[in-house]
Amino acid sequence: MINPIRPRGSLDERGQATAEYALVLLGAGAIAMLVMAWATKSNRIGALLDAVFKSLIGNVT
């Protein structure tokens, strides 16, 4: 039976948005892992937190 809503020659694209969403999540996860690896090796996060805590303690006392 022909579906009256969908044109006769159109391709079935069900699931396309789900596949694109999954690929975006995989890409974002890969970038996050690279950033975390860089931050761990360079000790930037520790230095940032040390600076923030020193500033907070300096403002309190």
C-alpha positions in Angstrom: 0.0 0.0 0.0 1.3 3.5 -0.9 1.7 5.9 2.0 -0.2 9.1 1.0 1.8 11.3 3.4 5.2 10.5 2.1 6.1 11.1 -1.6 6.6 7.9 -3.5 10.3 8.3 -4.4 11.5 9.5 -0.9 14.0 7.5 1.0 13.3 6.1 4.4 15.2 8.3 6.9 13.8 7.0 10.2 16.6 6.8 12.7 18.8 9.4 11.0 18.5 11.9 13.8 19.4 9.3 16.3 22.5 8.3 14.4 23.6 11.9 14.1 23.0 12.5 17.8 25.1 9.4 18.6 27.9 10.6 16.4 27.9 14.1 18.0 28.0 12.5 21.4 31.0 10.3 20.4 32.8 13.4 19.0 32.1 15.4 22.2 33.3 12.5 24.3 36.5 12.2 22.3 37.3 15.9 22.6 36.6 15.8 26.4 39.0 12.9 26.8 41.7 14.7 24.9 41.2 17.9 27.0 41.3 15.8 30.2 44.5 14.0 29.1 46.1 17.4 28.3 45.0 19.0 31.6 46.3 16.0 33.6 49.7 16.0 32.0 50.1 19.8 32.2 48.8 20.2 35.8 46.8 23.2 34.7 43.7 22.2 36.7 45.7 21.9 39.9 47.3 25.3 39.4 44.0 26.8 38.6 42.4 25.4 41.8 45.4 26.5 43.9 45.1 30.0 42.5 41.3 30.1 43.2 41.7 28.8 46.8 44.5 31.3 47.5 42.4 34.1 46.2 39.4 33.0 48.3 41.5 32.6 51.5 43.1 36.0 50.8 39.7 37.7 50.5 38.4 36.0 53.7 41.3 36.9 56.0 
